[in-house]
Amino acid sequence: MPTLTDANPELVRLVIDDQWDRGNDMFGKGQVRDPLDGKTVGDHDAARRRAVRGMLAKGEIKTASDYYFSALIFQHSSDSRGFILAHVLSMTAAAKGNEAARYMAAATMDRYLHSINQPQIFGTQFFHGADNSWTMDPYDRNAISDSERAIWCVALYHSRMSFWLSTTLADLRGPSYRAASKQGPSGYYRLFLSEAK
């Protein structure tokens, strides 16, 4: 486990476990294994949220990194109450200077809106459509401008759409795309970024 001087060690352990359950090495090589099954991950997520709620109640969440990591835990909630808390935590982290928290604030707002049956406004979330393909809908593309999205570190609409269209070509483009398809949008995004270099 890395030693982060600006983060609560217990919280760092929770966020590492959160990502490991999803097959990610948080401070290492990214996707390193298949994620655990959904029920197991859900049970672990609930336990982690309880632990972070306890830390919040005791005043143990203090730094920008603490708030960001807490938001990361709560972004994996299963209800609107958890998503809005993730949004507040990420906004607090951003206000305290954590740059990565800006994107998290946008993503958690979109997750919250989706959870209350409203269209996302930043366009950070991908969903399985009726034909099981990935889609960003429901998405109110006109709610805010791309320049406002950019403030929150969200790629321009045409870049997100190019990325989304590339995901539909997974089986035609070879093994790296098929592997990324198992990770959903985040896997494609990592592959997209690595190919863009």
C-alpha positions as CSV (number, residue, x, y, z in Angstrom):
1,M,0.0,0.0,0.0
2,P,1.4,3.4,-0.9
3,T,2.0,5.9,1.8
4,L,0.1,9.1,1.0
5,T,0.9,11.8,3.5
6,D,-2.3,13.8,2.6
7,A,-4.8,10.9,3.0
8,N,-6.2,8.9,5.9
9,P,-4.5,5.4,5.7
10,E,-7.8,3.6,6.5
11,L,-9.5,5.4,3.7
12,V,-6.6,4.6,1.3
13,R,-7.1,0.9,2.1
14,L,-10.8,1.2,1.4
15,V,-10.3,2.8,-2.0
16,I,-7.6,0.3,-3.0
17,D,-10.0,-2.5,-2.1
18,D,-12.8,-0.8,-4.0
19,Q,-10.8,-0.7,-7.1
20,W,-9.3,-4.2,-6.6
21,D,-12.8,-5.7,-6.4
22,R,-13.3,-4.2,-9.9
23,G,-10.0,-5.7,-11.1
24,N,-8.0,-2.5,-11.0
25,D,-4.7,-1.9,-9.3
26,M,-5.4,1.7,-8.1
27,F,-1.7,2.8,-7.8
28,G,-0.2,0.4,-10.3
29,K,-1.1,-1.0,-13.7
30,G,-4.8,-0.3,-14.1
31,Q,-6.9,-3.3,-15.0
32,V,-5.0,-6.4,-13.8
33,R,-7.6,-9.1,-13.4
34,D,-11.3,-9.8,-13.9
35,P,-13.6,-8.0,-11.5
36,L,-15.4,-10.0,-8.8
37,D,-19.0,-11.0,-9.3
38,G,-21.6,-8.2,-9.0
39,K,-23.2,-9.4,-5.7
40,T,-19.8,-9.7,-4.0
41,V,-18.8,-6.3,-5.2
42,G,-22.1,-4.8,-4.1
43,D,-21.8,-6.3,-0.6
44,H,-18.2,-5.0,-0.3
45,D,-19.3,-1.6,-1.5
46,A,-22.0,-1.4,1.1
47,A,-19.5,-2.2,3.9
48,R,-17.1,0.4,2.5
49,R,-19.8,3.1,2.5
50,R,-20.7,2.3,6.1
51,A,-17.0,2.6,7.0
52,V,-16.7,6.0,5.3
53,R,-19.9,7.3,6.8
54,G,-18.5,6.4,10.2
55,M,-15.3,8.3,9.3
56,L,-17.3,11.3,8.2
57,A,-19.3,11.2,11.4
58,K,-16.1,11.2,13.5
59,G,-14.5,14.1,11.5
60,E,-11.8,11.8,10.1
61,I,-12.2,13.0,6.5
62,K,-10.2,16.2,6.3
63,T,-8.0,16.7,3.2
64,A,-8.8,17.1,-0.5
65,S,-7.5,13.5,-1.0
66,D,-9.8,12.2,1.8
67,Y,-12.8,13.9,0.2
68,Y,-11.9,12.6,-3.3
69,F,-11.4,9.0,-2.1
70,S,-14.6,9.2,-0.1
71,A,-16.4,10.4,-3.3
72,L,-14.9,7.5,-5.2
73,I,-16.4,5.1,-2.6
74,F,-19.8,6.7,-2.8
75,Q,-19.9,6.9,-6.6
76,H,-20.4,3.2,-6.4
77,S,-23.7,3.6,-4.5
78,S,-26.9,1.9,-5.6
79,D,-29.2,4.8,-4.9
80,S,-29.6,8.6,-5.4
81,R,-28.8,9.4,-1.8
82,G,-25.3,7.9,-2.2
83,F,-24.8,9.5,-5.5
84,I,-25.6,13.0,-4.3
85,L,-23.3,12.5,-1.3
86,A,-20.6,11.4,-3.7
87,H,-21.2,14.6,-5.6
88,V,-21.0,16.8,-2.5
89,L,-17.8,15.0,-1.4
90,S,-16.2,15.5,-4.9
91,M,-17.2,19.2,-4.9
92,T,-15.6,19.6,-1.5
93,A,-12.4,17.8,-2.8
94,A,-12.4,20.1,-5.9
95,A,-12.8,23.2,-3.7
96,K,-9.9,22.0,-1.6
97,G,-7.7,21.8,-4.7
98,N,-8.0,18.2,-5.9
99,E,-8.0,18.5,-9.8
100,A,-9.2,15.0,-10.4
101,A,-12.3,15.7,-8.3
102,R,-13.7,18.1,-11.0
103,Y,-14.4,15.2,-13.3
104,M,-15.7,13.1,-10.4
105,A,-18.1,16.0,-9.6
106,A,-19.5,15.9,-13.1
107,A,-19.7,12.1,-13.2
108,T,-21.5,11.9,-9.8
109,M,-24.0,14.5,-10.9
110,D,-24.7,12.5,-14.0
111,R,-25.1,9.3,-11.9
112,Y,-27.4,11.2,-9.5
113,L,-29.6,12.5,-12.4
114,H,-29.8,9.0,-13.9
115,S,-30.8,7.6,-10.5
116,I,-33.8,10.0,-10.4
117,N,-34.8,9.2,-14.0
118,Q,-33.5,12.5,-15.4
119,P,-31.1,12.8,-18.3
120,Q,-27.4,13.3,-17.6
121,I,-26.0,16.7,-18.5
122,F,-22.3,16.3,-18.6
123,G,-22.3,13.1,-20.7
124,T,-19.9,11.1,-18.5
125,Q,-22.0,7.9,-18.2
126,F,-22.5,5.1,-20.7
127,F,-25.4,2.7,-20.3
128,H,-26.5,-0.5,-22.0
129,G,-29.2,0.3,-24.5
130,A,-32.2,-1.8,-25.5
131,D,-30.1,-3.7,-28.0
132,N,-27.3,-4.2,-25.4
133,S,-25.0,-1.7,-27.1
134,W,-23.4,1.2,-25.2
135,T,-25.2,4.5,-25.2
136,M,-25.0,7.9,-23.4
137,D,-28.8,8.4,-23.5
138,P,-30.8,9.7,-21.8
139,Y,-28.5,12.7,-22.2
140,D,-29.5,16.4,-22.4
141,R,-26.8,17.6,-24.7
142,N,-28.1,21.2,-24.6
143,A,-28.3,21.6,-20.8
144,I,-24.8,23.0,-20.6
145,S,-22.2,23.9,-23.2
146,D,-19.0,22.0,-24.0
147,S,-17.0,24.9,-22.6
148,E,-18.8,24.4,-19.2
149,R,-18.1,20.7,-19.5
150,A,-14.4,21.4,-20.1
151,I,-14.3,23.4,-16.8
152,W,-15.2,20.1,-15.1
153,C,-12.6,18.1,-17.1
154,V,-15.2,16.4,-19.4
155,A,-14.0,15.9,-22.9
156,L,-15.8,17.7,-25.7
157,Y,-19.0,16.1,-27.0
158,H,-17.5,15.1,-30.4
159,S,-14.6,13.4,-28.6
160,R,-16.9,11.4,-26.4
161,M,-19.0,10.4,-29.4
162,S,-15.9,9.3,-31.3
163,F,-15.0,7.2,-28.3
164,W,-18.5,5.8,-28.1
165,L,-18.6,4.9,-31.8
166,S,-15.2,3.2,-31.5
167,T,-16.7,0.9,-28.8
168,T,-19.2,-0.5,-31.3
169,L,-16.2,-1.7,-33.4
170,A,-14.7,-3.9,-30.7
171,D,-15.1,-7.2,-32.4
172,L,-13.7,-5.9,-35.7
173,R,-10.6,-4.2,-34.2
174,G,-8.9,-7.1,-32.5
175,P,-8.1,-8.6,-29.1
176,S,-7.2,-5.4,-27.3
177,Y,-10.7,-4.0,-28.1
178,R,-12.4,-7.2,-27.1
179,A,-10.5,-7.2,-23.8
180,A,-11.5,-3.5,-23.2
181,S,-15.1,-4.4,-24.0
182,K,-15.2,-6.6,-20.9
183,Q,-14.3,-3.6,-18.8
184,G,-17.2,-1.4,-20.2
185,P,-16.7,2.2,-21.0
186,S,-13.7,2.7,-18.6
187,G,-11.8,0.0,-20.3
188,Y,-12.4,1.5,-23.7
189,Y,-11.5,4.9,-22.4
190,R,-8.1,3.7,-21.1
191,L,-7.5,1.9,-24.4
192,F,-8.5,5.1,-26.3
193,L,-6.1,7.2,-24.2
194,S,-3.2,4.7,-24.7
195,E,-3.7,4.7,-28.5
196,A,-3.9,8.5,-28.6
197,K,-0.3,8.8,-27.3
